[in-house]
Amino acid sequence: MASNSRVVLDALLLEYKSEFAGFTSLVDVAGGTGTAISKIVEANPHISGINFDLPHVVATAPNYPGVVNVGGDMFSSIPSADGVFMK
């Protein structure tokens, strides 16, 4: 998934740059190790990113500038943000 995320995100960010302009925060639900949200935040530094996944998954996620790793269960609750990203 991480390799796929890099390729897909590069294309997405190239074509949909303006789509992220209105967000100040974005949560990536089931974000894994944070590859996708980190690329979104890198391309849009005005966004505060939340990488949200199961606790044992985000425990292995690296720290990225502008991204907070949050462990939890999406069937119980999702962190509050301006937008939700799911792939």
Summary of the structure (lengths in Angstrom):
residues: 87
radius of gyration: 11.9
end to end distance: 10.0
largest distance: 33.7
contacts: 269
relative contact order: 0.23
helix: 36%
strand: 22%
